[in-house]
Amino acid sequence: MKKYIIYGLTSEIEKYDIEFMNKVDFIIEESCNINFYKEKRVKDYNWLLNQSQFFLFISNIINKNKIYKKLEKDGFVENRDFVWAPNWLGDGDIPSCYPMNSWEDNENKYDFSQADGPWDFRYKELLTLMPEGCSSIMDCGAGNMSLKRMIEKNILYYPVDKVQKYHETIVCDFNKGDFPDMYVDVIFLAGILEYIICPEVFLRNVCQRCKTVLMTYCTLYTYPDILSRMLNGWKNHFVMGEIIKMYEKYNFHLTDEIYEQRGGVYLRFDKNLNI
């Protein structure tokens, strides 16, 4: 029978969901600071090398890459033998490590019926990065369509959202792989990538349907508390470099950026037309 093992830091393990912890068999915590679940703690990484039939959850933001290299050197394979715990959303055998809220839970905190949306400041900042000559825009996660009121009247505007808030709204569930079958000059992703379960698939769809992407993202560097991210309903946890690499895979490169604590990072990616 497969054993479930955590390899991490005390500060992160303390935030795990009780239902998840009840199904964990062992904890490797090399700094030996754990004062709870003592009966599950084992001494160090070397103990792991003598184990078979296990699945490892890594809970160490600081040393994530170092641990990955160590595991791969010893023949372990990501997603088969180990995962980074914040990316684990649960299955039939073991639930998510963290109590998770949904996108809907987060949205219910705000009044989207107002003329001015709660996230309008993001759109205003992104518009400073708009390319000249834009004639069409797709707004993914359009909400109350604040962006439409901020752009020139001659620009074609296509709002996309999970629910039909307005008759113009194109309904798509990005987490089911849905995406509008159209091509535009610019796609806006204002505060939406955080809620995507399969970001690589979503960004592939985005990059196939535009020349420029304007987006915001709350990076792990800016918002490092994983539990807080989960409680916001966020489904992924990237540093800046990881986002850039995903875009480069689809022939887009970073051309402009703005850093602001309140909204994370504001990024412009353009398609490389020279290839």
Sequence and secondary structure as in RCSB ss.txt:
>XXXX:A:sequence
MKKYIIYGLTSEIEKYDIEFMNKVDFIIEESCNINFYKEKRVKDYNWLLNQSQFFLFISNIINKNKIYKKLEKDG
FVENRDFVWAPNWLGDGDIPSCYPMNSWEDNENKYDFSQADGPWDFRYKELLTLMPEGCSSIMDCGAGNMSLKRM
IEKNILYYPVDKVQKYHETIVCDFNKGDFPDMYVDVIFLAGILEYIICPEVFLRNVCQRCKTVLMTYCTLYTYPD
ILSRMLNGWKNHFVMGEIIKMYEKYNFHLTDEIYEQRGGVYLRFDKNLNI
>XXXX:A:secstr
  EEEEEE HHHHTTS HHHHTT  EEE TT    SSGGGEES HHHHTT  SEEEEEE STTHHHHHHHHHHTT
  BTTTEEEGGG    SSS  SS    HHHHHTTS TTSSS TTHHHHHHHHTT  TT  EEEEET TTTGGGGT
S TTSEEEEEESS  STT EE  GGGT   S  EEEEEESS GGG SSHHHHHHHHHTTEEEEEEEE  TTTS  
HHHHHHTT      HHHHHHHHHHTTEEEEEEEEETTTEEEEEEEE TT 
